[in-house]
Amino acid sequence: MLKLTIPVEPMGAVRMTSRGKYIKPNAQRYLAYKDQIKWIVKQQLKGRNLFAGALEVDILFTMPIPKSWSNKCEEAANG
């Protein structure tokens, strides 16, 4: 079994054109975010044999509670 842990804050994808990805700050931040995830995965897979053929994948995402939620909503989500 292979387990990867990627400790990053989730970020939504941004819309960008081929020119916009070099100019817009949000696009630059998103591309840097993707590069960070790629680097973490490469470090965790270093020296391992990769699989060939069909795979079964289970993914678990843990998301932080949004700061905009009220205390009542936050308590309901935690419980």
N, C-alpha and C positions, 0 to 999 in steps of 0.2 A: 504494500500500500504506500502511496506517495501522498504526503500532506504538505501543502504550502500555506504559509501564513503571511499575509500581506498587510502590515499595519499602517494603513493610510486612511485619511478622512475621505469619505466618498465625495465625488465631484461629478456633476452632470456634464454631458457632452455639450459643446458649443457649436453653433453653426458657423461655418467659415468657408470662404471661397479659396481658390488656389492662391490668390494674391493676398487675401485677408489674413492667412495664417502667419504671414511674415510681418504684418503691420499691427494687427489688433492685440492689445495686451491680454484680453481674455483667452484668445486663441493660443497665444504664447504660453500662458499659464497652464492651459489644458494639455498642450503638447508636452510640456515639462512634466506634468503629472503622469501622463502615459509612459514617458521615458523612465520615470522613477519606478513605476510598477514593473516595467520590463527588466530593469536592473536588479530589483529585488528577486524576481523569479529566476533570472540567470544565476544569481549568487546561490540560491537555494538548490538549483539543479546541477551545479558544477560537480563534475566527476560521476554523475549518475548515468546509467544506460537508459535511454528513452524507449518507450514501448512502440511496438508495431501492431497494427490491427485494430480491432474494435475495443473501445474502452467504456467503462461506466464511470460517470463523474457525478459526485455529490458536491454541491456548492452551498456554503453557509455564509450569509452576509449578516453582520451585526451593524446596525445603524444607530447613530446617536439620536436622542430625542431632540427635536427642533427647539431652539430657544424661544420661539414664538408661541409655543403651547402654554396653556394655562396650567396652574398647579393641579387642578382637578384632572385634566387630560393626561398630565405626566404621571400622576399616581395610578390612573387606570392602565396606562401602558406598562408601568413597572410591575403591576400586580397581575 
